[in-house]
């Protein structure tokens, strides 16, 4: 019995505490819900304000699409920067430089051997195999040199692509800035029409007082450089 009475007393204390807390909470005034400008426009049913809201929605859609485009351009720029750095490091390595005289000599020697193989009437089987072996060796060396030349040209194309991407990103960022100004003007028009005090109104969606961070491209992707052939001096 003593145990049951103690439990009943504990439950009674808990219940009285809860009732007390409810009374205290009920005495506090409810905090007013802050409404966005868009909510205020919808509730106002003002035709002029609703017409401006349609323009606001269209501008925000254009801004969103541009931001998606910039995101994709930055991803491509990061890739190009990484790829360009890897290829540039390879083609500018002194050990990989092409000797123009060697290149011309190999081409001339290959043409001479092919001509001899196709026009020589009296040639033994051993000589024929030897000529074919030499032609294959020269062809392998020339292929490596051709790959190096292609990489060098590609390095130049990548530099051009990087400049074009940076230009396009800057253009899109300028367009986004102009759209932000348009949104500011449209929201100000709505405030004047509905006589909204800007200090008491909630900051419109997307508006921020924080300074914009300067975009610094970072290499985040690995580049497959299987097409880079190591040119050995011979």
PyMOL commands that set and color helices and strands:
alter all, ss='L'
color gray80, all
select helices_A, chain A and resi 2-27+37-44+47-91+94-96+100-119+125-194
alter helices_A, ss='H'
color red, helices_A
deselect
rebuild
show_as cartoon
